[in-house]
């Protein structure tokens, strides 16, 4: 382990805050304070509920292992389990089903079997999602000689919806899947205009807002539970739905216990008094950690929540509170970890730096004891890279020089900070790790791709509010400035960029140097970021829709 940094007297810059004119972020108080969080009571971790969950799991396993059901029926069941957030309870059974489906594609009579759009699409989506090789050639049967999809398919609302969802599992260069997305999107929009089925309308609009492949598991599960639970959605399998409800409430109870832990930690650290200029958002920060859904990742969720809180305070220092001279001092200290640089920090920055150091020590102790490897240099590098990105943004703001869009993106995918969360996932996941594996992670494009997606989602939601707080122009403004595009055209452009970036990520599902568990968790971490920002700056400004979503995930059980 790295030696501890000695605590010395601060003989450098005097923190004469009363003499410095500082900006304010105008952050609203949190809706969920310490007392509220600590007062939460939840009964769903009791033995009675856990026993019932086990009984229901056994019944669902019987459904999955029923040899009399067709491949399509089994795929539909797998799809339902995924939508309801309980597929992780049946990983072995699902893998076996999809392996059989994949092998069936190579049987002698498979090519002569009559296929419809719905079954072809759901098969393609599920197999790709789980890492099986499957070509988009199966969709050629629905394309006419002129290279367009058969217009008669517009009458198949169920098939169109599945085609639309499947198209988001495409790779770069797959023109058939690009065509599929364009055709399905246009056809579904037309369908919504001409049909007034409340059931179809709700489900299609949900898909058009964001495809299943981009949606985080727990928010998606909550939506589908509510959808199937009311008269509009309906669901024929009461066992599956009961298990989904019970599992959601049990998982929520676990989240509440972890949230209490993080809340106590934050209260003990005294950030609200020592660093009162920063956002007070323990719930908001914890939300970003729930991408790691499976059991056994409690410590990872807690640590990601902690570093998100610390990172948010650093962000507020660089965006709003700190002077440029102070920011330069902090950046130098984070780059060097030299005690001479550290002792030049003003008092409030020294408090923040010490919290970073304590976080690294806690991570180091956990990983070195369990995996016998030292990660302190990598954690320090990650956090220094974050600060380098922040200081670049501060320099642009101070100088008044507007970066090009390319310069901005090359910096901004780091400043969004998701690569730090992915690093923690890699260090704390259950798989063994090696120094070579860590080096590969830090140089791999997965960091950039997830960063770009997170940055664009963040900018689409927050750029106007951050400009008011004194931040640099974001991707939307820069693109509009360089191209003369309207705001709507700029948003369409960056949605296209997100589509293309997801294609690159999708290829990691079939070919990656990392364990499949890491890829799964990295994808889910990216999805939770997209979820938080999908309805606006709910993190920075605590607006209605996202705040309601936070409550549904953490505080309101399903009934």
Order of alpha helices (4+ residues) and beta strands (2+ residues): alpha-alpha-alpha-alpha-alpha-alpha-alpha-alpha-alpha-alpha-alpha-alpha-alpha-alpha-alpha-alpha-alpha-alpha-alpha-alpha-alpha-alpha-alpha-alpha-alpha-alpha
